[in-house]
């Protein structure tokens, strides 16, 4: 099914999505995108369904075609202070703050949102696979975050962020265990897996 160009016909809508919510390190990044109804973006889809190369191809097309777009971040210390769900909403608010054209309606990927003052919104589960503007926002959030993690990797190469992008992969957790967390890790997250329980066996089979 093709992605919908709008939710409410005749309204200026901004799609909003985030990237990095489940990561152990780095910021959560959100984007807000207003697309013209006839924007030509071949291959546009939910960022999770696209390869890294496809996302990178679409990023400049989206940024050029959009009526307006903005990307914003919430850093790990803020995530730890407010929790990751609120941090995701805060990143979206900051993206809307930064967008140069004020939308009339926000299309939010997901089922919850803290209302943005003065702008109506609607929540759409799997909205990045349903609406063009949310799909575009998902791609910008993901590609901008990946580029940021690449830059952080250059200063902290031990954690492999150029590959794992801060997600809780086995290699990332092994690096944390070996080197300890750094300033870009989220201390409110479980950085290491719980230790396996040690099972004690009795020599007496009757116990």
C-alpha positions in Angstrom: 0.0 0.0 0.0 1.5 3.4 -0.9 2.2 5.9 1.8 -0.5 8.6 2.4 0.4 12.2 1.5 -1.7 13.6 4.3 -3.9 12.7 7.3 -6.2 15.8 7.2 -6.6 17.2 3.7 -5.9 20.9 3.4 -3.8 21.2 6.6 -0.1 21.8 6.8 1.2 18.7 8.5 4.6 17.8 9.9 5.5 14.2 10.4 7.6 13.5 13.5 9.6 10.5 14.4 12.7 9.6 16.5 15.7 7.3 16.4 17.9 5.8 19.1 15.3 5.2 21.7 16.6 1.7 22.5 20.3 2.6 22.5 22.7 2.3 25.4 24.7 5.3 24.3 24.3 8.5 22.4 21.4 10.9 22.2 17.8 10.2 21.0 17.3 12.2 17.8 14.0 13.4 16.4 13.0 15.0 13.1 10.0 17.0 12.0 9.3 17.2 8.2 6.7 19.0 6.2 6.4 17.6 2.6 4.6 19.2 -0.3 1.8 16.9 -1.5 3.5 16.2 -4.8 7.0 15.7 -3.6 8.8 13.1 -5.7 10.7 10.8 -3.4 11.1 7.3 -5.1 11.6 4.6 -2.6 10.4 6.5 0.4 9.5 4.1 3.2 9.8 3.4 6.9 13.6 3.8 7.6 13.6 0.4 9.3 12.7 -1.2 6.0 15.5 0.4 4.1 19.2 -0.3 3.8 21.7 2.2 5.1 22.6 3.1 1.4 18.9 3.7 0.6 18.5 5.9 3.6 21.5 7.9 2.7 20.3 8.3 -0.9 16.9 9.6 0.3 18.3 12.0 2.9 19.3 14.8 0.5 16.2 14.3 -1.6 14.0 14.7 1.5 15.9 17.8 2.7 15.7 19.4 -0.8 12.0 18.5 -1.4 10.6 19.4 2.0 8.9 22.7 2.6 10.7 22.6 6.0 12.5 20.2 8.2 14.5 20.1 11.4 16.4 17.6 13.5 16.9 17.9 17.3 18.6 15.8 20.0 18.3 15.0 23.7 21.6 14.0 25.2 22.2 11.0 27.6 22.3 13.1 30.8 18.8 14.5 29.9 17.6 11.1 29.1 18.7 9.9 32.5 17.0 12.8 34.2 13.6 12.5 32.5 13.4 8.9 31.2 13.6 7.8 27.6 9.9 8.2 26.7 9.8 11.8 27.8 13.1 12.4 26.2 11.7 11.1 22.9 8.8 13.6 23.1 11.2 16.4 24.1 13.3 15.7 21.1 10.2 15.9 18.9 9.2 19.2 20.6 12.7 20.6 19.9 12.5 19.6 16.2 9.1 21.4 15.9 10.6 24.4 17.7 13.4 24.5 15.1 11.3 24.0 12.0 11.1 27.2 9.9 7.5 26.8 8.8 4.9 26.4 11.5 2.7 23.4 10.9 -1.0 23.2 11.7 -1.0 19.6 12.7 1.6 17.1 13.9 1.6 13.4 12.8 3.3 11.5 15.6 4.8 8.0 15.1 3.6 5.9 18.0 0.6 5.8 20.4 1.5 8.5 22.9 2.7 12.1 22.8 3.0 15.1 25.1 1.0 17.8 23.3 3.0 20.6 21.7 1.6 24.0 22.7 -0.7 25.5 20.1 -0.5 22.7 17.6 -2.9 19.8 17.3 -1.5 16.3 16.9 -2.6 12.8 16.1 -0.7 9.6 17.0 -0.3 6.8 14.5 1.0 3.4 15.4 3.6 2.3 12.7 3.0 5.7 11.2 6.4 5.6 9.5 4.9 2.9 7.2 1.7 4.8 6.6 2.4 8.5 6.0 5.1 10.0 3.8 6.0 12.8 6.2 6.5 10.4 9.1 8.6 8.1 6.9 10.7 11.1 5.8 11.1 12.1 9.5 12.2 8.6 10.4 14.9 8.7 7.7 16.2 12.1 8.7 16.3 11.1 12.4 18.1 7.8 11.6 20.7 9.2 9.2 21.5 12.2 11.3 21.9 10.1 14.4 24.1 7.6 12.5 26.4 10.4 11.4 26.5 11.7 14.9 27.5 8.3 16.3 30.2 8.0 13.6 31.7 11.2 15.0 31.5 10.0 18.5 33.2 6.7 17.5 36.2 8.7 16.4 36.7 9.9 20.0 35.6 6.7 21.6 36.6 3.9 19.2 36.6 1.1 21.8 32.8 0.7 21.7 32.3 0.1 18.0 29.7 2.7 17.5 30.5 3.0 13.8 28.9 -0.5 13.5 26.5 -0.8 16.5 25.4 2.9 16.6 25.0 2.6 20.4 22.5 -0.3 20.3 22.7 -3.1 22.9 24.6 -5.6 20.8 26.8 -8.3 22.3 30.0 -6.5 21.1 28.9 -3.2 22.6 28.1 -4.8 26.0 31.5 -6.6 25.9 33.2 -3.3 25.3 31.4 -1.7 28.2 32.3 -4.6 30.5 36.0 -4.3 29.4 36.4 -0.5 29.4 33.5 0.7 31.5 30.9 3.2 30.4 31.9 6.7 29.1 30.2 10.1 29.2 27.9 9.2 26.3 26.4 6.1 27.9 22.9 6.3 29.4 23.4 5.5 33.1 19.7 4.9 33.7 19.8 2.0 31.2 21.0 -1.6 32.0 24.3 -1.4 30.3 25.3 -5.0 31.1 23.3 -8.1 31.0 22.4 -9.5 34.5 24.9 -12.1 35.7 23.8 -15.7 35.1 22.7 -17.3 38.4 25.1 -19.8 39.9 23.3 -23.1 40.5 24.5 -25.0 43.6 24.2 -28.8 43.4 24.1 -30.9 46.5 26.2 -34.0 46.7 23.3 -35.7 48.5 20.7 -36.9 45.8 18.0 -37.0 48.5 18.1 -33.1 48.9 
